Amino acid sequence: MLSCRVRRVPWLILALVALVAIGACGPQGRSRSSTSGSARTSAPSARSVLAAYLDATFGGHHERAWNLLTRADQQRTARAGYVEEQRNLAATRAQVAALGKAHHRIGKLTEQGDRASATVVLTSGLGRESLRFVLRRERGRWRVDYRESWSTP
């Protein structure tokens, strides 16, 4: 009985090595779908878009933040006007930050169809403030609805 198991061990090892090799050379090496011919990527989540928007806004990258706004917001406010407005607000935020370190945290985020809302807690030397942000899905991608955001929940 023992000799039978000893003989099977090399075959088991060989089979395992073959399976691992097949898996390593498998489909993940392909970047295109065989049915559509185009690369398939998943769109960023509402939470990650909101995080990118907040990071861009508080990091002084206002043009990047403008790119994450809804099309309606972009049509209402020209990029240059938005950037100038945000630079003025950044100067005020810098004064508040002088009172104590400022940071933000995304709290509960709720999605309903093509709309999402989130509570963001801003903490600074002045204390804590909860703000509501609204996102809308446009053409399969989440975007920040500036007009409905930055309000208290």
Z-matrix of the N, CA and C atoms (Angstrom, degrees):
N
C 1 1.454
C 2 1.523 1 110.86
N 3 1.326 2 116.55 1 -43.26
C 4 1.463 3 120.50 2 179.64
C 5 1.521 4 110.91 3 -63.60
N 6 1.332 5 117.05 4 -41.12
C 7 1.463 6 119.61 5 -178.92
C 8 1.526 7 111.73 6 -65.47
N 9 1.320 8 117.94 7 -31.02
C 10 1.456 9 121.79 8 177.87
C 11 1.541 10 110.54 9 -66.92
N 12 1.338 11 117.54 10 -40.90
C 13 1.468 12 121.64 11 177.98
C 14 1.521 13 111.38 12 -66.90
N 15 1.317 14 116.89 13 -38.97
C 16 1.455 15 120.66 14 -179.42
C 17 1.529 16 110.08 15 -63.13
N 18 1.322 17 117.03 16 -39.14
C 19 1.459 18 120.28 17 179.36
C 20 1.527 19 112.26 18 -68.37
N 21 1.335 20 117.99 19 -30.98
C 22 1.461 21 121.33 20 -177.92
C 23 1.525 22 112.34 21 -78.61
N 24 1.316 23 118.91 22 -24.66
C 25 1.458 24 122.30 23 -176.17
C 26 1.525 25 111.94 24 -58.77
N 27 1.347 26 120.26 25 -47.74
C 28 1.471 27 118.64 26 178.63
C 29 1.528 28 112.44 27 -60.35
N 30 1.311 29 117.97 28 -37.36
C 31 1.461 30 120.46 29 179.19
C 32 1.528 31 110.77 30 -67.43
N 33 1.325 32 116.92 31 -38.14
C 34 1.463 33 120.11 32 177.84
C 35 1.525 34 110.83 33 -65.33
N 36 1.301 35 115.88 34 -43.32
C 37 1.464 36 120.32 35 178.78
C 38 1.524 37 109.84 36 -63.14
N 39 1.316 38 116.86 37 -45.25
C 40 1.457 39 121.32 38 178.90
C 41 1.535 40 111.08 39 -61.20
N 42 1.330 41 116.83 40 -41.41
C 43 1.463 42 120.75 41 178.95
C 44 1.532 43 110.55 42 -65.04
N 45 1.334 44 117.35 43 -41.95
C 46 1.463 45 120.79 44 178.46
C 47 1.521 46 111.64 45 -63.81
N 48 1.325 47 116.89 46 -42.94
C 49 1.466 48 120.98 47 178.49
C 50 1.527 49 110.09 48 -62.53
N 51 1.318 50 117.57 49 -40.31
C 52 1.462 51 121.30 50 179.24
C 53 1.527 52 110.91 51 -64.52
N 54 1.340 53 116.81 52 -42.34
C 55 1.464 54 120.16 53 179.18
C 56 1.527 55 111.17 54 -64.47
N 57 1.318 56 116.88 55 -41.65
C 58 1.466 57 120.22 56 178.69
C 59 1.530 58 109.93 57 -64.55
N 60 1.314 59 117.41 58 -41.88
C 61 1.465 60 120.98 59 179.73
C 62 1.528 61 111.21 60 -64.28
N 63 1.316 62 116.72 61 -41.44
C 64 1.472 63 120.01 62 178.42
C 65 1.517 64 109.59 63 -64.08
N 66 1.325 65 117.38 64 -42.33
C 67 1.466 66 120.99 65 179.01
C 68 1.510 67 111.95 66 -64.47
N 69 1.325 68 117.84 67 -38.24
C 70 1.464 69 121.40 68 -178.31
C 71 1.526 70 111.70 69 -70.01
N 72 1.313 71 116.97 70 -29.49
C 73 1.464 72 120.26 71 -179.00
C 74 1.519 73 112.56 72 -97.53
N 75 1.297 74 117.26 73 7.78
C 76 1.461 75 122.92 74 -173.82
C 77 1.508 76 114.82 75 -75.80
N 78 1.320 77 116.25 76 -153.31
C 79 1.461 78 123.49 77 -169.05
C 80 1.517 79 116.43 78 -61.19
N 81 1.329 80 119.87 79 -22.80
C 82 1.461 81 117.49 80 -176.26
C 83 1.517 82 112.20 81 -65.11
N 84 1.312 83 119.11 82 -14.53
C 85 1.447 84 121.31 83 176.26
C 86 1.523 85 112.72 84 -72.83
N 87 1.335 86 116.93 85 -18.45
C 88 1.460 87 121.00 86 -179.83
C 89 1.511 88 110.10 87 -87.10
N 90 1.313 89 116.45 88 139.56
C 91 1.463 90 119.81 89 178.31
C 92 1.520 91 112.48 90 -106.63
N 93 1.330 92 116.62 91 -7.03
C 94 1.460 93 119.46 92 -176.97
C 95 1.523 94 109.68 93 -120.59
N 96 1.297 95 114.48 94 146.98
C 97 1.454 96 121.39 95 176.46
C 98 1.525 97 108.54 96 -76.48
N 99 1.333 98 116.39 97 138.57
C 100 1.454 99 118.48 98 -178.64
C 101 1.522 100 111.96 99 -74.44
N 102 1.354 101 118.12 100 -17.75
C 103 1.459 102 119.39 101 -178.47
C 104 1.518 103 112.49 102 -89.07
N 105 1.309 104 118.87 103 -38.71
C 106 1.463 105 119.49 104 -174.92
C 107 1.523 106 113.05 105 -103.93
N 108 1.304 107 117.48 106 -23.11
C 109 1.452 108 119.87 107 -179.72
C 110 1.517 109 113.31 108 81.83
N 111 1.318 110 118.81 109 -0.17
C 112 1.461 111 120.50 110 179.36
C 113 1.524 112 109.25 111 -118.34
N 114 1.314 113 115.77 112 156.15
C 115 1.458 114 120.82 113 -178.93
C 116 1.528 115 109.51 114 -66.61
N 117 1.320 116 116.30 115 139.21
C 118 1.460 117 121.13 116 178.28
C 119 1.518 118 108.56 117 -104.99
N 120 1.327 119 115.86 118 120.82
C 121 1.446 120 121.02 119 176.14
C 122 1.513 121 107.81 120 -131.90
N 123 1.304 122 115.62 121 145.49
C 124 1.454 123 117.44 122 178.10
C 125 1.527 124 108.76 123 -88.85
N 126 1.314 125 114.82 124 144.64
C 127 1.467 126 120.76 125 -179.69
C 128 1.528 127 108.97 126 -71.94
N 129 1.329 128 117.28 127 148.38
C 130 1.462 129 120.25 128 177.81
C 131 1.531 130 110.69 129 -60.98
N 132 1.317 131 116.41 130 149.90
C 133 1.460 132 122.09 131 179.67
C 134 1.528 133 110.17 132 -71.18
N 135 1.317 134 115.79 133 164.50
C 136 1.466 135 121.01 134 177.34
C 137 1.522 136 109.85 135 -59.61
N 138 1.331 137 116.93 136 -41.73
C 139 1.466 138 121.27 137 -179.73
C 140 1.526 139 111.33 138 -62.54
N 141 1.331 140 117.37 139 -42.76
C 142 1.467 141 119.16 140 -178.13
C 143 1.532 142 111.23 141 -70.92
N 144 1.338 143 117.94 142 -32.97
C 145 1.466 144 120.50 143 176.54
C 146 1.526 145 109.71 144 -67.57
N 147 1.336 146 116.64 145 -43.34
C 148 1.468 147 119.73 146 178.24
C 149 1.531 148 110.25 147 -63.48
N 150 1.319 149 117.48 148 -41.62
C 151 1.472 150 120.83 149 178.35
C 152 1.528 151 110.21 150 -61.82
N 153 1.330 152 117.26 151 -42.23
C 154 1.470 153 120.69 152 179.29
C 155 1.528 154 110.29 153 -64.90
N 156 1.333 155 117.06 154 -39.90
C 157 1.461 156 121.22 155 178.93
C 158 1.532 157 110.65 156 -63.71
N 159 1.323 158 116.79 157 -47.22
C 160 1.463 159 120.32 158 -179.73
C 161 1.527 160 111.19 159 -64.72
N 162 1.328 161 116.87 160 -42.57
C 163 1.467 162 119.97 161 178.33
C 164 1.524 163 110.76 162 -61.89
N 165 1.326 164 117.08 163 -42.00
C 166 1.466 165 120.29 164 178.89
C 167 1.527 166 110.53 165 -66.05
N 168 1.329 167 116.57 166 -43.38
C 169 1.467 168 120.67 167 -178.88
C 170 1.522 169 111.30 168 -63.61
N 171 1.323 170 117.58 169 -50.76
C 172 1.460 171 120.85 170 -177.37
C 173 1.521 172 112.38 171 -77.22
N 174 1.333 173 116.73 172 -16.61
C 175 1.457 174 121.10 173 177.77
C 176 1.522 175 113.87 174 -91.53
N 177 1.338 176 116.77 175 0.52
C 178 1.457 177 120.34 176 178.32
C 179 1.521 178 114.53 177 81.55
N 180 1.326 179 117.79 178 12.73
C 181 1.472 180 121.95 179 179.60
C 182 1.528 181 108.58 180 -98.94
N 183 1.319 182 115.92 181 68.52
C 184 1.457 183 121.54 182 -169.99
C 185 1.527 184 113.30 183 -69.76
N 186 1.319 185 118.18 184 -30.94
C 187 1.465 186 119.79 185 176.77
C 188 1.529 187 109.87 186 -66.25
N 189 1.325 188 116.61 187 -38.70
C 190 1.466 189 120.53 188 176.90
C 191 1.528 190 109.81 189 -64.37
N 192 1.338 191 117.08 190 -40.64
C 193 1.466 192 120.74 191 178.27
C 194 1.525 193 110.26 192 -64.02
N 195 1.333 194 117.75 193 -41.03
C 196 1.471 195 121.68 194 179.50
C 197 1.526 196 110.37 195 -59.16
N 198 1.328 197 117.19 196 -37.67
C 199 1.468 198 121.45 197 179.82
C 200 1.521 199 112.42 198 -63.00
N 201 1.337 200 117.91 199 -20.48
C 202 1.463 201 121.90 200 -178.35
C 203 1.531 202 112.88 201 -94.20
N 204 1.329 203 117.20 202 2.16
C 205 1.467 204 121.22 203 179.11
C 206 1.525 205 110.37 204 -81.32
N 207 1.338 206 115.49 205 159.85
C 208 1.466 207 120.24 206 176.43
C 209 1.527 208 109.67 207 -62.97
N 210 1.305 209 115.65 208 158.99
C 211 1.470 210 120.69 209 178.44
C 212 1.532 211 110.20 210 -60.69
N 213 1.326 212 116.93 211 -38.63
C 214 1.470 213 119.75 212 179.48
C 215 1.524 214 110.58 213 -62.19
N 216 1.333 215 117.68 214 -41.49
C 217 1.467 216 120.72 215 177.94
C 218 1.523 217 110.86 216 -65.40
N 219 1.321 218 116.41 217 -39.47
C 220 1.457 219 119.67 218 179.45
C 221 1.520 220 111.60 219 -67.03
N 222 1.328 221 117.35 220 -32.49
C 223 1.459 222 120.06 221 177.30
C 224 1.527 223 111.37 222 -74.65
N 225 1.328 224 117.24 223 -32.76
C 226 1.467 225 121.82 224 178.97
C 227 1.516 226 112.69 225 -72.49
N 228 1.331 227 115.37 226 -37.46
C 229 1.457 228 120.58 227 -174.30
C 230 1.522 229 109.79 228 -125.44
N 231 1.301 230 116.57 229 119.22
C 232 1.468 231 120.57 230 177.57
C 233 1.521 232 109.79 231 -64.80
N 234 1.305 233 115.88 232 151.86
C 235 1.467 234 121.01 233 -178.85
C 236 1.529 235 111.34 234 -54.27
N 237 1.321 236 117.15 235 -47.31
C 238 1.473 237 120.71 236 -177.49
C 239 1.530 238 111.08 237 -62.10
N 240 1.323 239 117.22 238 -40.85
C 241 1.462 240 120.92 239 178.63
C 242 1.517 241 112.14 240 -65.55
N 243 1.323 242 116.01 241 -40.86
C 244 1.463 243 120.83 242 178.35
C 245 1.530 244 110.41 243 -64.16
N 246 1.318 245 116.27 244 -46.00
C 247 1.469 246 120.95 245 -179.34
C 248 1.528 247 110.24 246 -60.90
N 249 1.319 248 117.26 247 -43.71
C 250 1.470 249 120.31 248 179.63
C 251 1.534 250 110.82 249 -63.69
N 252 1.320 251 117.01 250 -44.22
C 253 1.466 252 121.11 251 178.95
C 254 1.533 253 110.84 252 -60.93
N 255 1.329 254 115.70 253 -43.39
C 256 1.461 255 119.60 254 -178.83
C 257 1.531 256 111.78 255 -69.39
N 258 1.320 257 117.50 256 -33.05
C 259 1.473 258 119.91 257 176.23
C 260 1.527 259 110.30 258 -64.71
N 261 1.329 260 116.73 259 -39.77
C 262 1.465 261 119.82 260 176.51
C 263 1.524 262 111.18 261 -64.16
N 264 1.335 263 116.55 262 -42.03
C 265 1.462 264 120.02 263 177.77
C 266 1.530 265 111.09 264 -66.93
N 267 1.324 266 117.04 265 -33.44
C 268 1.466 267 120.95 266 178.87
C 269 1.521 268 110.78 267 -65.05
N 270 1.315 269 116.99 268 -34.84
C 271 1.473 270 119.94 269 177.11
C 272 1.518 271 110.02 270 -63.83
N 273 1.314 272 117.35 271 -40.38
C 274 1.465 273 121.13 272 176.93
C 275 1.528 274 110.25 273 -66.60
N 276 1.335 275 116.75 274 -42.68
C 277 1.469 276 119.88 275 178.22
C 278 1.524 277 111.11 276 -61.96
N 279 1.316 278 117.70 277 -34.77
C 280 1.464 279 121.38 278 178.78
C 281 1.528 280 110.54 279 -64.93
N 282 1.318 281 117.35 280 -37.94
C 283 1.467 282 120.28 281 177.01
C 284 1.520 283 111.03 282 -65.55
N 285 1.319 284 116.43 283 -40.30
C 286 1.469 285 120.64 284 177.54
C 287 1.524 286 110.10 285 -66.53
N 288 1.326 287 117.01 286 -40.24
C 289 1.464 288 120.83 287 179.71
C 290 1.517 289 111.86 288 -63.36
N 291 1.326 290 116.81 289 -25.64
C 292 1.466 291 120.07 290 177.82
C 293 1.530 292 111.17 291 -65.51
N 294 1.330 293 116.52 292 -21.44
C 295 1.466 294 120.77 293 178.64
C 296 1.530 295 112.60 294 -82.01
N 297 1.278 296 117.15 295 -13.67
C 298 1.467 297 122.24 296 -179.99
C 299 1.519 298 109.39 297 162.64
N 300 1.316 299 115.31 298 154.08
C 301 1.461 300 120.63 299 -176.72
C 302 1.527 301 110.75 300 -55.59
N 303 1.315 302 115.46 301 133.62
C 304 1.464 303 121.66 302 179.09
C 305 1.524 304 109.83 303 -107.60
N 306 1.312 305 115.96 304 140.83
C 307 1.459 306 120.70 305 173.86
C 308 1.524 307 109.25 306 -153.64
N 309 1.313 308 115.82 307 168.48
C 310 1.459 309 121.36 308 -179.62
C 311 1.524 310 109.91 309 -130.85
N 312 1.326 311 114.75 310 154.03
C 313 1.467 312 121.84 311 178.86
C 314 1.520 313 108.02 312 -140.28
N 315 1.317 314 116.33 313 128.65
C 316 1.462 315 120.81 314 177.18
C 317 1.525 316 107.38 315 -82.86
N 318 1.312 317 115.36 316 122.31
C 319 1.462 318 121.01 317 178.80
C 320 1.513 319 110.65 318 -92.00
N 321 1.314 320 115.07 319 -134.81
C 322 1.458 321 121.52 320 -177.05
C 323 1.523 322 110.76 321 -65.31
N 324 1.317 323 115.68 322 133.11
C 325 1.462 324 122.39 323 176.57
C 326 1.520 325 107.54 324 -123.56
N 327 1.317 326 116.75 325 128.35
C 328 1.458 327 122.23 326 -178.63
C 329 1.516 328 109.39 327 -120.07
N 330 1.323 329 116.04 328 129.67
C 331 1.464 330 121.73 329 177.17
C 332 1.518 331 109.61 330 -109.21
N 333 1.325 332 115.99 331 134.45
C 334 1.462 333 122.70 332 172.78
C 335 1.517 334 107.60 333 -136.72
N 336 1.307 335 115.88 334 103.46
C 337 1.461 336 120.32 335 -178.21
C 338 1.516 337 111.31 336 62.15
N 339 1.336 338 115.88 337 -123.95
C 340 1.468 339 121.45 338 -178.57
C 341 1.518 340 112.85 339 -94.56
N 342 1.325 341 117.06 340 19.11
C 343 1.465 342 121.86 341 -179.44
C 344 1.519 343 109.03 342 -130.47
N 345 1.304 344 116.12 343 140.79
C 346 1.462 345 121.50 344 175.85
C 347 1.520 346 108.42 345 -137.21
N 348 1.320 347 116.27 346 149.20
C 349 1.461 348 120.01 347 174.47
C 350 1.519 349 108.09 348 -136.02
N 351 1.305 350 114.62 349 147.46
C 352 1.461 351 120.73 350 -177.07
C 353 1.513 352 109.72 351 -140.50
N 354 1.311 353 114.57 352 151.01
C 355 1.455 354 121.01 353 172.64
C 356 1.514 355 107.45 354 -101.27
N 357 1.322 356 116.17 355 129.68
C 358 1.462 357 121.79 356 178.04
C 359 1.522 358 107.38 357 -118.24
N 360 1.317 359 116.04 358 129.46
C 361 1.462 360 120.92 359 178.84
C 362 1.518 361 108.08 360 -100.67
N 363 1.332 362 115.63 361 118.85
C 364 1.465 363 122.02 362 176.25
C 365 1.519 364 107.67 363 -99.77
N 366 1.314 365 116.58 364 127.61
C 367 1.457 366 121.86 365 178.61
C 368 1.519 367 108.35 366 -118.50
N 369 1.328 368 115.49 367 132.11
C 370 1.467 369 120.22 368 -179.93
C 371 1.525 370 108.33 369 -148.51
N 372 1.312 371 115.43 370 -173.49
C 373 1.452 372 120.72 371 177.29
C 374 1.522 373 112.99 372 -63.21
N 375 1.321 374 116.59 373 -15.82
C 376 1.463 375 121.07 374 177.94
C 377 1.526 376 112.56 375 -90.63
N 378 1.320 377 117.11 376 -6.24
C 379 1.467 378 120.81 377 -179.70
C 380 1.518 379 111.04 378 118.69
N 381 1.345 380 114.91 379 -153.73
C 382 1.473 381 121.37 380 -178.45
C 383 1.510 382 110.51 381 -111.49
N 384 1.319 383 113.84 382 145.69
C 385 1.457 384 119.78 383 176.19
C 386 1.521 385 107.86 384 -140.40
N 387 1.319 386 116.62 385 132.74
C 388 1.463 387 121.51 386 176.44
C 389 1.516 388 108.93 387 -98.73
N 390 1.318 389 115.66 388 131.90
C 391 1.462 390 121.84 389 179.65
C 392 1.518 391 109.36 390 -126.76
N 393 1.309 392 115.69 391 151.28
C 394 1.458 393 121.77 392 178.57
C 395 1.522 394 108.63 393 -105.14
N 396 1.327 395 114.95 394 134.60
C 397 1.460 396 121.68 395 175.74
C 398 1.519 397 108.28 396 -120.77
N 399 1.328 398 115.66 397 141.24
C 400 1.455 399 121.95 398 179.72
C 401 1.522 400 108.35 399 -117.37
N 402 1.324 401 115.46 400 135.87
C 403 1.461 402 121.48 401 176.92
C 404 1.519 403 108.26 402 -122.98
N 405 1.312 404 115.77 403 150.54
C 406 1.463 405 121.77 404 177.37
C 407 1.522 406 108.48 405 -129.73
N 408 1.328 407 114.83 406 142.47
C 409 1.460 408 119.56 407 177.03
C 410 1.516 409 108.20 408 -89.26
N 411 1.331 410 115.78 409 121.21
C 412 1.460 411 122.81 410 177.98
C 413 1.518 412 108.78 411 -123.63
N 414 1.316 413 115.14 412 122.53
C 415 1.469 414 120.41 413 -179.17
C 416 1.522 415 112.03 414 52.42
N 417 1.317 416 115.90 415 39.80
C 418 1.458 417 121.31 416 176.47
C 419 1.515 418 115.33 417 82.71
N 420 1.325 419 118.71 418 1.61
C 421 1.470 420 122.11 419 -178.82
C 422 1.522 421 110.19 420 -122.03
N 423 1.328 422 115.96 421 140.44
C 424 1.458 423 121.23 422 177.22
C 425 1.521 424 109.94 423 -77.57
N 426 1.353 425 115.52 424 139.50
C 427 1.464 426 122.03 425 177.41
C 428 1.515 427 108.44 426 -138.76
N 429 1.314 428 116.78 427 150.26
C 430 1.462 429 122.65 428 -179.23
C 431 1.526 430 109.35 429 -81.02
N 432 1.329 431 115.67 430 128.77
C 433 1.465 432 121.60 431 175.66
C 434 1.527 433 107.04 432 -89.80
N 435 1.322 434 115.82 433 93.64
C 436 1.473 435 121.96 434 -174.30
C 437 1.525 436 111.73 435 -61.01
N 438 1.309 437 115.87 436 -39.12
C 439 1.465 438 120.82 437 -176.64
C 440 1.536 439 111.53 438 -61.30
N 441 1.352 440 116.56 439 -34.96
C 442 1.463 441 120.30 440 -178.42
C 443 1.520 442 113.12 441 -98.68
N 444 1.308 443 118.25 442 0.24
C 445 1.464 444 121.46 443 -177.45
C 446 1.520 445 111.77 444 -100.20
N 447 1.295 446 115.16 445 177.84
C 448 1.464 447 124.14 446 179.83
C 449 1.535 448 111.38 447 65.80
N 450 1.332 449 117.23 448 28.47
C 451 1.459 450 120.64 449 178.51
C 452 1.532 451 109.69 450 -111.33
N 453 1.303 452 116.89 451 162.97
C 454 1.465 453 120.00 452 177.89
C 455 1.524 454 108.64 453 -80.11
N 456 1.342 455 116.27 454 142.38
C 457 1.476 456 119.72 455 -176.19
C 458 1.522 457 113.06 456 -67.40
